[in-house]
Amino acid sequence: MIEYETLVCGKRFEIRVLRQPQEKEAIAVQYIESVPERQRKKLISAIQFVADNGPPYNTEKCRRITGCHNLLELKEKPHRLMWFYSKGERGVIVITHGFRKKGDKTPQGEIDRAIGLRDQYSPRPQKT
């Protein structure tokens, strides 16, 4: 089963990231740390904005994935963070992973990966 950890607790939302049990760092954190520093700062700022204010209404910054229930992407060109609202928990957003978008459409493989990770997520209390 996939694990999670809290990345940011903001004024409106708790942002969680998913981590494979055998990994030391969360999937999204690994991606964010691999991004050049200037772009990394923008991604971190976008995450903090969502935690404090909720997802941006601007579709240039955030949008729902068409045809996928409860799956969205936070956009900071050319990077994307896939996320969803945690079912049964108010004020919790879970980031599945990040990737660099190279074309006009979000690759189906990235959507499938996010759906698979979302389906493995369980908001039950974890052992620490």
PyMOL CGO cylinders between C-alpha atoms (Angstrom):
from pymol import cmd
from pymol.cgo import CYLINDER

trace = [
    CYLINDER, 0.00, 0.00, 0.00, 1.20, 3.50, -0.78, 0.3, 1, 1, 1, 1, 1, 1,
    CYLINDER, 1.20, 3.50, -0.78, 2.10, 5.81, 2.09, 0.3, 1, 1, 1, 1, 1, 1,
    CYLINDER, 2.10, 5.81, 2.09, 1.73, 9.56, 2.45, 0.3, 1, 1, 1, 1, 1, 1,
    CYLINDER, 1.73, 9.56, 2.45, 3.25, 12.43, 4.33, 0.3, 1, 1, 1, 1, 1, 1,
    CYLINDER, 3.25, 12.43, 4.33, 2.28, 16.04, 4.86, 0.3, 1, 1, 1, 1, 1, 1,
    CYLINDER, 2.28, 16.04, 4.86, 4.22, 18.47, 2.70, 0.3, 1, 1, 1, 1, 1, 1,
    CYLINDER, 4.22, 18.47, 2.70, 2.54, 21.76, 3.71, 0.3, 1, 1, 1, 1, 1, 1,
    CYLINDER, 2.54, 21.76, 3.71, -0.20, 22.80, 6.12, 0.3, 1, 1, 1, 1, 1, 1,
    CYLINDER, -0.20, 22.80, 6.12, -1.68, 26.05, 4.91, 0.3, 1, 1, 1, 1, 1, 1,
    CYLINDER, -1.68, 26.05, 4.91, -4.55, 28.28, 5.98, 0.3, 1, 1, 1, 1, 1, 1,
    CYLINDER, -4.55, 28.28, 5.98, -7.10, 26.34, 3.89, 0.3, 1, 1, 1, 1, 1, 1,
    CYLINDER, -7.10, 26.34, 3.89, -5.56, 23.01, 2.89, 0.3, 1, 1, 1, 1, 1, 1,
    CYLINDER, -5.56, 23.01, 2.89, -3.17, 20.35, 4.06, 0.3, 1, 1, 1, 1, 1, 1,
    CYLINDER, -3.17, 20.35, 4.06, -1.05, 19.24, 1.10, 0.3, 1, 1, 1, 1, 1, 1,
    CYLINDER, -1.05, 19.24, 1.10, 0.08, 15.61, 1.19, 0.3, 1, 1, 1, 1, 1, 1,
    CYLINDER, 0.08, 15.61, 1.19, 2.46, 13.74, -1.09, 0.3, 1, 1, 1, 1, 1, 1,
    CYLINDER, 2.46, 13.74, -1.09, 2.59, 10.02, -1.81, 0.3, 1, 1, 1, 1, 1, 1,
    CYLINDER, 2.59, 10.02, -1.81, 5.58, 7.81, -1.11, 0.3, 1, 1, 1, 1, 1, 1,
    CYLINDER, 5.58, 7.81, -1.11, 6.29, 4.23, -2.10, 0.3, 1, 1, 1, 1, 1, 1,
    CYLINDER, 6.29, 4.23, -2.10, 7.02, 2.17, 1.06, 0.3, 1, 1, 1, 1, 1, 1,
    CYLINDER, 7.02, 2.17, 1.06, 10.56, 1.31, -0.08, 0.3, 1, 1, 1, 1, 1, 1,
    CYLINDER, 10.56, 1.31, -0.08, 11.46, 4.93, -0.93, 0.3, 1, 1, 1, 1, 1, 1,
    CYLINDER, 11.46, 4.93, -0.93, 12.89, 7.53, 1.46, 0.3, 1, 1, 1, 1, 1, 1,
    CYLINDER, 12.89, 7.53, 1.46, 11.34, 10.51, -0.33, 0.3, 1, 1, 1, 1, 1, 1,
    CYLINDER, 11.34, 10.51, -0.33, 7.88, 11.12, -1.73, 0.3, 1, 1, 1, 1, 1, 1,
    CYLINDER, 7.88, 11.12, -1.73, 7.40, 10.78, -5.49, 0.3, 1, 1, 1, 1, 1, 1,
    CYLINDER, 7.40, 10.78, -5.49, 6.50, 14.46, -6.00, 0.3, 1, 1, 1, 1, 1, 1,
    CYLINDER, 6.50, 14.46, -6.00, 9.33, 15.65, -3.74, 0.3, 1, 1, 1, 1, 1, 1,
    CYLINDER, 9.33, 15.65, -3.74, 11.83, 13.63, -5.80, 0.3, 1, 1, 1, 1, 1, 1,
    CYLINDER, 11.83, 13.63, -5.80, 10.55, 15.36, -8.92, 0.3, 1, 1, 1, 1, 1, 1,
    CYLINDER, 10.55, 15.36, -8.92, 10.54, 18.86, -7.39, 0.3, 1, 1, 1, 1, 1, 1,
    CYLINDER, 10.54, 18.86, -7.39, 14.11, 18.42, -6.17, 0.3, 1, 1, 1, 1, 1, 1,
    CYLINDER, 14.11, 18.42, -6.17, 15.21, 17.37, -9.66, 0.3, 1, 1, 1, 1, 1, 1,
    CYLINDER, 15.21, 17.37, -9.66, 13.98, 20.64, -11.19, 0.3, 1, 1, 1, 1, 1, 1,
    CYLINDER, 13.98, 20.64, -11.19, 16.41, 23.59, -11.61, 0.3, 1, 1, 1, 1, 1, 1,
    CYLINDER, 16.41, 23.59, -11.61, 16.38, 25.94, -8.61, 0.3, 1, 1, 1, 1, 1, 1,
    CYLINDER, 16.38, 25.94, -8.61, 14.53, 28.83, -10.25, 0.3, 1, 1, 1, 1, 1, 1,
    CYLINDER, 14.53, 28.83, -10.25, 11.70, 26.59, -11.44, 0.3, 1, 1, 1, 1, 1, 1,
    CYLINDER, 11.70, 26.59, -11.44, 11.72, 24.66, -8.13, 0.3, 1, 1, 1, 1, 1, 1,
    CYLINDER, 11.72, 24.66, -8.13, 11.03, 27.91, -6.27, 0.3, 1, 1, 1, 1, 1, 1,
    CYLINDER, 11.03, 27.91, -6.27, 8.05, 28.58, -8.54, 0.3, 1, 1, 1, 1, 1, 1,
    CYLINDER, 8.05, 28.58, -8.54, 6.64, 25.09, -7.92, 0.3, 1, 1, 1, 1, 1, 1,
    CYLINDER, 6.64, 25.09, -7.92, 7.07, 25.45, -4.16, 0.3, 1, 1, 1, 1, 1, 1,
    CYLINDER, 7.07, 25.45, -4.16, 5.42, 28.88, -4.28, 0.3, 1, 1, 1, 1, 1, 1,
    CYLINDER, 5.42, 28.88, -4.28, 2.48, 27.44, -6.25, 0.3, 1, 1, 1, 1, 1, 1,
    CYLINDER, 2.48, 27.44, -6.25, 2.04, 24.64, -3.70, 0.3, 1, 1, 1, 1, 1, 1,
    CYLINDER, 2.04, 24.64, -3.70, 2.10, 27.13, -0.83, 0.3, 1, 1, 1, 1, 1, 1,
    CYLINDER, 2.10, 27.13, -0.83, -0.47, 29.30, -2.64, 0.3, 1, 1, 1, 1, 1, 1,
    CYLINDER, -0.47, 29.30, -2.64, -2.82, 26.32, -2.94, 0.3, 1, 1, 1, 1, 1, 1,
    CYLINDER, -2.82, 26.32, -2.94, -2.33, 25.44, 0.74, 0.3, 1, 1, 1, 1, 1, 1,
    CYLINDER, -2.33, 25.44, 0.74, -3.18, 28.99, 1.82, 0.3, 1, 1, 1, 1, 1, 1,
    CYLINDER, -3.18, 28.99, 1.82, -5.81, 30.02, -0.73, 0.3, 1, 1, 1, 1, 1, 1,
    CYLINDER, -5.81, 30.02, -0.73, -7.06, 26.92, -2.52, 0.3, 1, 1, 1, 1, 1, 1,
    CYLINDER, -7.06, 26.92, -2.52, -6.48, 26.00, -6.15, 0.3, 1, 1, 1, 1, 1, 1,
    CYLINDER, -6.48, 26.00, -6.15, -6.21, 28.97, -8.55, 0.3, 1, 1, 1, 1, 1, 1,
    CYLINDER, -6.21, 28.97, -8.55, -9.22, 29.61, -10.77, 0.3, 1, 1, 1, 1, 1, 1,
    CYLINDER, -9.22, 29.61, -10.77, -6.89, 30.53, -13.64, 0.3, 1, 1, 1, 1, 1, 1,
    CYLINDER, -6.89, 30.53, -13.64, -6.79, 27.56, -16.04, 0.3, 1, 1, 1, 1, 1, 1,
    CYLINDER, -6.79, 27.56, -16.04, -3.25, 28.59, -17.00, 0.3, 1, 1, 1, 1, 1, 1,
    CYLINDER, -3.25, 28.59, -17.00, -2.21, 27.59, -13.46, 0.3, 1, 1, 1, 1, 1, 1,
    CYLINDER, -2.21, 27.59, -13.46, -4.59, 24.76, -12.56, 0.3, 1, 1, 1, 1, 1, 1,
    CYLINDER, -4.59, 24.76, -12.56, -7.13, 22.65, -14.39, 0.3, 1, 1, 1, 1, 1, 1,
    CYLINDER, -7.13, 22.65, -14.39, -9.23, 19.51, -14.13, 0.3, 1, 1, 1, 1, 1, 1,
    CYLINDER, -9.23, 19.51, -14.13, -8.18, 16.59, -16.28, 0.3, 1, 1, 1, 1, 1, 1,
    CYLINDER, -8.18, 16.59, -16.28, -10.98, 16.04, -18.80, 0.3, 1, 1, 1, 1, 1, 1,
    CYLINDER, -10.98, 16.04, -18.80, -12.73, 12.70, -18.40, 0.3, 1, 1, 1, 1, 1, 1,
    CYLINDER, -12.73, 12.70, -18.40, -11.10, 11.90, -15.04, 0.3, 1, 1, 1, 1, 1, 1,
    CYLINDER, -11.10, 11.90, -15.04, -13.08, 12.21, -11.84, 0.3, 1, 1, 1, 1, 1, 1,
    CYLINDER, -13.08, 12.21, -11.84, -11.26, 14.14, -9.11, 0.3, 1, 1, 1, 1, 1, 1,
    CYLINDER, -11.26, 14.14, -9.11, -7.95, 14.51, -10.94, 0.3, 1, 1, 1, 1, 1, 1,
    CYLINDER, -7.95, 14.51, -10.94, -6.34, 17.89, -11.53, 0.3, 1, 1, 1, 1, 1, 1,
    CYLINDER, -6.34, 17.89, -11.53, -2.98, 19.36, -12.48, 0.3, 1, 1, 1, 1, 1, 1,
    CYLINDER, -2.98, 19.36, -12.48, -1.15, 22.30, -10.99, 0.3, 1, 1, 1, 1, 1, 1,
    CYLINDER, -1.15, 22.30, -10.99, 0.76, 23.99, -13.80, 0.3, 1, 1, 1, 1, 1, 1,
    CYLINDER, 0.76, 23.99, -13.80, 4.00, 25.91, -13.62, 0.3, 1, 1, 1, 1, 1, 1,
    CYLINDER, 4.00, 25.91, -13.62, 5.35, 25.85, -17.18, 0.3, 1, 1, 1, 1, 1, 1,
    CYLINDER, 5.35, 25.85, -17.18, 6.66, 23.41, -18.29, 0.3, 1, 1, 1, 1, 1, 1,
    CYLINDER, 6.66, 23.41, -18.29, 6.15, 21.41, -15.08, 0.3, 1, 1, 1, 1, 1, 1,
    CYLINDER, 6.15, 21.41, -15.08, 2.98, 19.74, -13.85, 0.3, 1, 1, 1, 1, 1, 1,
    CYLINDER, 2.98, 19.74, -13.85, 1.96, 18.31, -10.48, 0.3, 1, 1, 1, 1, 1, 1,
    CYLINDER, 1.96, 18.31, -10.48, -0.96, 15.88, -10.60, 0.3, 1, 1, 1, 1, 1, 1,
    CYLINDER, -0.96, 15.88, -10.60, -3.29, 15.97, -7.59, 0.3, 1, 1, 1, 1, 1, 1,
    CYLINDER, -3.29, 15.97, -7.59, -6.71, 15.11, -6.18, 0.3, 1, 1, 1, 1, 1, 1,
    CYLINDER, -6.71, 15.11, -6.18, -8.95, 15.97, -3.25, 0.3, 1, 1, 1, 1, 1, 1,
    CYLINDER, -8.95, 15.97, -3.25, -8.86, 13.31, -0.52, 0.3, 1, 1, 1, 1, 1, 1,
    CYLINDER, -8.86, 13.31, -0.52, -12.23, 11.59, -0.20, 0.3, 1, 1, 1, 1, 1, 1,
    CYLINDER, -12.23, 11.59, -0.20, -13.74, 11.73, 3.25, 0.3, 1, 1, 1, 1, 1, 1,
    CYLINDER, -13.74, 11.73, 3.25, -11.29, 14.33, 4.54, 0.3, 1, 1, 1, 1, 1, 1,
    CYLINDER, -11.29, 14.33, 4.54, -12.06, 18.02, 4.39, 0.3, 1, 1, 1, 1, 1, 1,
    CYLINDER, -12.06, 18.02, 4.39, -9.26, 20.32, 3.40, 0.3, 1, 1, 1, 1, 1, 1,
    CYLINDER, -9.26, 20.32, 3.40, -6.81, 17.69, 2.16, 0.3, 1, 1, 1, 1, 1, 1,
    CYLINDER, -6.81, 17.69, 2.16, -5.15, 17.74, -1.26, 0.3, 1, 1, 1, 1, 1, 1,
    CYLINDER, -5.15, 17.74, -1.26, -2.89, 14.88, -2.30, 0.3, 1, 1, 1, 1, 1, 1,
    CYLINDER, -2.89, 14.88, -2.30, -0.17, 15.35, -4.94, 0.3, 1, 1, 1, 1, 1, 1,
    CYLINDER, -0.17, 15.35, -4.94, 0.56, 12.09, -6.76, 0.3, 1, 1, 1, 1, 1, 1,
    CYLINDER, 0.56, 12.09, -6.76, 3.63, 13.03, -8.82, 0.3, 1, 1, 1, 1, 1, 1,
    CYLINDER, 3.63, 13.03, -8.82, 5.21, 15.62, -11.08, 0.3, 1, 1, 1, 1, 1, 1,
    CYLINDER, 5.21, 15.62, -11.08, 6.43, 15.61, -14.66, 0.3, 1, 1, 1, 1, 1, 1,
    CYLINDER, 6.43, 15.61, -14.66, 7.70, 17.89, -17.39, 0.3, 1, 1, 1, 1, 1, 1,
    CYLINDER, 7.70, 17.89, -17.39, 5.08, 18.47, -20.08, 0.3, 1, 1, 1, 1, 1, 1,
    CYLINDER, 5.08, 18.47, -20.08, 6.53, 18.49, -23.58, 0.3, 1, 1, 1, 1, 1, 1,
    CYLINDER, 6.53, 18.49, -23.58, 3.47, 18.64, -25.84, 0.3, 1, 1, 1, 1, 1, 1,
    CYLINDER, 3.47, 18.64, -25.84, 0.05, 20.25, -26.02, 0.3, 1, 1, 1, 1, 1, 1,
    CYLINDER, 0.05, 20.25, -26.02, -1.82, 17.47, -24.23, 0.3, 1, 1, 1, 1, 1, 1,
    CYLINDER, -1.82, 17.47, -24.23, -1.18, 15.86, -20.89, 0.3, 1, 1, 1, 1, 1, 1,
    CYLINDER, -1.18, 15.86, -20.89, 0.29, 12.43, -21.77, 0.3, 1, 1, 1, 1, 1, 1,
    CYLINDER, 0.29, 12.43, -21.77, -2.10, 9.55, -21.13, 0.3, 1, 1, 1, 1, 1, 1,
    CYLINDER, -2.10, 9.55, -21.13, 0.67, 7.68, -19.32, 0.3, 1, 1, 1, 1, 1, 1,
    CYLINDER, 0.67, 7.68, -19.32, 0.93, 10.47, -16.74, 0.3, 1, 1, 1, 1, 1, 1,
    CYLINDER, 0.93, 10.47, -16.74, -2.85, 10.48, -16.28, 0.3, 1, 1, 1, 1, 1, 1,
    CYLINDER, -2.85, 10.48, -16.28, -2.86, 6.69, -15.85, 0.3, 1, 1, 1, 1, 1, 1,
    CYLINDER, -2.86, 6.69, -15.85, -0.02, 6.93, -13.32, 0.3, 1, 1, 1, 1, 1, 1,
    CYLINDER, -0.02, 6.93, -13.32, -1.91, 9.55, -11.30, 0.3, 1, 1, 1, 1, 1, 1,
    CYLINDER, -1.91, 9.55, -11.30, -5.10, 7.45, -11.36, 0.3, 1, 1, 1, 1, 1, 1,
    CYLINDER, -5.10, 7.45, -11.36, -3.17, 4.38, -10.20, 0.3, 1, 1, 1, 1, 1, 1,
    CYLINDER, -3.17, 4.38, -10.20, -1.57, 6.29, -7.34, 0.3, 1, 1, 1, 1, 1, 1,
    CYLINDER, -1.57, 6.29, -7.34, -4.88, 7.92, -6.41, 0.3, 1, 1, 1, 1, 1, 1,
    CYLINDER, -4.88, 7.92, -6.41, -6.55, 4.50, -6.27, 0.3, 1, 1, 1, 1, 1, 1,
    CYLINDER, -6.55, 4.50, -6.27, -3.83, 3.20, -3.91, 0.3, 1, 1, 1, 1, 1, 1,
    CYLINDER, -3.83, 3.20, -3.91, -4.25, 6.11, -1.50, 0.3, 1, 1, 1, 1, 1, 1,
    CYLINDER, -4.25, 6.11, -1.50, -6.11, 5.48, 1.72, 0.3, 1, 1, 1, 1, 1, 1,
    CYLINDER, -6.11, 5.48, 1.72, -6.62, 8.25, 4.28, 0.3, 1, 1, 1, 1, 1, 1,
    CYLINDER, -6.62, 8.25, 4.28, -6.48, 5.83, 7.22, 0.3, 1, 1, 1, 1, 1, 1,
    CYLINDER, -6.48, 5.83, 7.22, -4.17, 6.71, 10.11, 0.3, 1, 1, 1, 1, 1, 1,
    CYLINDER, -4.17, 6.71, 10.11, -0.61, 5.53, 9.55, 0.3, 1, 1, 1, 1, 1, 1,
    CYLINDER, -0.61, 5.53, 9.55, 2.00, 4.18, 11.89, 0.3, 1, 1, 1, 1, 1, 1,
    CYLINDER, 2.00, 4.18, 11.89, 4.82, 6.65, 12.45, 0.3, 1, 1, 1, 1, 1, 1,
]
cmd.load_cgo(trace, "trace")
